[in-house]
Amino acid sequence: MVSLALILTGMAVFKVHAGPQREEHLADSVRTAMGAAVTGLAPPQPYLSTPAEKQAYAQWLQHNLQTLNARLRKMHGNAGLPELATPELQTMFLQTVWYESSRAALDPSLVLGLMEVESGFRKYAISSAGAMGVMQVMPFWPRLLARGEDVSLFQWQTNMRFGCVILRHYLRIEKGDVFMALGRYNGARGQRAYPNAVLAAQQRWQP
């Protein structure tokens, strides 16, 4: 259990970048499909059916462990973040990123770039607009999609599940235009600063 003091200290160190995203009407079919997509959290074990896939995943993990360590030191100082303080926690975090982004048919490097810009990888980040967690998910999304289930947006996999499903939804709306989908995710559709920041960050996470 992380103390409130620790959470508030972390909030003071790193400013989150969630924008003024607003709740919007969803067609019943869309809400049903998205609701089904966020349910049934399975252990985030990557499904790797061939030696080539296993090798590619091992290379991806090694590259991003190094990148994550470098980014944590740059963004949060030598102390890093308590929730990512050990190689085991970092591996678990990246494994979850791989699982949830692949499940949503998203490039894991895009999801990592988004989390870097949105929250600095802070598990307990809260924006002034109320967005929560590593992908800065607004609290209205569980109400719309989770069918009354108890949802913790501070839990890595739950937060990534919602964030990835929401980003995939926006990509569908924008007909695959990543730039516009990112703007919509941040509540700043058509503005350049946020998508440019995420796409620049994405490049660091590509092997």
C-alpha angles and dihedrals in degrees: 000000000000115000122240089240091057092048092050091047090053091049091055093051099053127031114222120225105211109141131218095284111176131208110258134192115269123199112244091247092052093047091049093050093046091045090054090048095057097048130086105042108205124190105281097246111151113236105229112173102175136043089245091056091048091051092048091050092048090052092046091050094048093048093048095045087059092044093047092052091050094048094046091053092047095046102035106021128246091311091063116185125321091225090056098035100122136047089244093056092045091051091049090049094050092044088056091048091052093047098047097040092048090047089056092043092246129139106255089219090060091051091048091049090051093050091048091055097036102047112353085244091295109157093203099040117142122186127213087255091055099255111152143210136357095323094035097237116190114238093236091071096070089048090053098041112020097068095229095310119146105257128186110202089189090068111096100226095042092049093047092045091056094039094050094045090049093049090048088051091053091048089055091050090049093045094243097314102144094190094055093041091054090050090052091048089055094043090245104101112180095017116116107208100076100042090045091052093050094046091049090050090047091064091063091060098052114101 
